[in-house]
Amino acid sequence: VDSRKINPVNSSHIDLKERQHQFLEASAANDLPTLKRLFYTGIDINRPNYENRTALHLAATKGHQEIVRFLLVHGADVEPRDDRGDSPSDNARHNRFEKIIELFENHANLAVSNQ
């Protein structure tokens, strides 16, 4: 008889939740290699944090151009609203990140040209 118990903390649901958290952290930290690795594990690119801020919000707020580009190319929602009612492009405009504003303005072409 196998007497080992299953630890519910080690479930795949918890693993997915932790990966989602790490994805958001990678976006905020401008860690593109980690963001890519986590993206390809099947996380939800549009899943928000506790303030309803997505990875795109976090990257746009901090001026992380390559993270924003990656997220847009891979289909991130460009108009989700956080708890303050701001979209990722609102955050970029507020912080005057001109290159990121351009990415938002051209996101439809960006997604098509990089597929």
KEVO-565297 format. One record per residue (C-alpha): residue in three letters; x, y, z. Coordinates in steps of 0.1 Angstrom, whole numbers, padded with zeros to 4 digits, always signed. Example, Ala and Ser with C-alpha at 12.3 -4.5 7.8 and 13.67 -1.06 7.14 Angstrom:
residues 2
Ala+0123-0045+0078
Ser+0137-0011+0071
//
This chain:
residues 115
Val+0000+0000+0000
Asp+0014+0034-0010
Ser+0012+0057+0020
Arg+0024+0089+0003
Lys+0000+0117+0006
Ile-0007+0142-0022
Asn+0002+0178-0013
Pro-0026+0200-0027
Val-0001+0229-0028
Asn+0018+0212-0056
Ser-0012+0211-0079
Ser-0009+0223-0115
His-0034+0251-0107
Ile-0010+0265-0082
Asp+0018+0262-0107
Leu-0002+0281-0133
Lys-0010+0308-0107
Glu+0026+0312-0098
Arg+0037+0313-0135
Gln+0011+0341-0141
His+0025+0360-0112
Gln+0061+0356-0126
Phe+0049+0367-0160
Leu+0036+0400-0145
Glu+0068+0404-0126
Ala+0089+0398-0157
Ser+0069+0424-0176
Ala+0075+0450-0148
Ala+0112+0441-0145
Asn+0119+0443-0183
Asp+0130+0406-0183
Leu+0122+0396-0218
Pro+0138+0361-0217
Thr+0117+0351-0187
Leu+0086+0367-0201
Lys+0090+0347-0234
Arg+0097+0314-0215
Leu+0066+0319-0194
Phe+0045+0329-0224
Tyr+0053+0297-0242
Thr+0041+0276-0212
Gly+0005+0287-0220
Ile-0002+0315-0195
Asp-0030+0340-0202
Ile-0013+0371-0217
Asn-0042+0393-0205
Arg-0046+0380-0170
Pro-0045+0410-0146
Asn-0031+0415-0111
Tyr-0050+0425-0080
Glu-0053+0461-0094
Asn-0066+0448-0128
Arg-0033+0458-0144
Thr-0021+0435-0171
Ala+0015+0427-0182
Leu+0010+0454-0209
His+0000+0480-0183
Leu+0031+0472-0163
Ala+0055+0474-0193
Ala+0039+0505-0207
Thr+0040+0523-0174
Lys+0077+0516-0170
Gly+0087+0523-0206
His+0098+0487-0215
Gln+0096+0490-0252
Glu+0106+0454-0262
Ile+0082+0439-0237
Val+0054+0461-0250
Arg+0063+0450-0286
Phe+0064+0413-0277
Leu+0030+0415-0259
Leu+0014+0434-0288
Val+0028+0410-0314
His+0014+0381-0294
Gly-0021+0395-0291
Ala-0023+0413-0258
Asp-0055+0433-0254
Val-0046+0470-0259
Glu-0076+0485-0241
Pro-0081+0467-0208
Arg-0089+0492-0179
Asp-0072+0489-0145
Asp-0089+0499-0112
Arg-0082+0536-0120
Gly-0098+0534-0154
Asp-0065+0536-0173
Ser-0055+0516-0203
Pro-0019+0506-0211
Ser-0017+0533-0238
Asp-0030+0559-0212
Asn+0000+0549-0190
Ala+0025+0554-0218
Arg+0010+0588-0227
His+0010+0599-0191
Asn+0047+0591-0188
Arg+0055+0605-0223
Phe+0070+0573-0236
Glu+0069+0583-0273
Lys+0082+0551-0288
Ile+0057+0530-0268
Ile+0029+0554-0279
Glu+0039+0547-0315
Leu+0038+0510-0309
Phe+0002+0513-0296
Glu-0008+0535-0326
Asn+0007+0509-0350
His-0002+0477-0331
Ala-0024+0463-0359
Asn+0004+0466-0384
Leu+0029+0453-0359
Ala+0010+0421-0352
Val+0006+0414-0389
Ser+0041+0422-0400
Asn+0057+0400-0373
Gln+0036+0368-0377
//
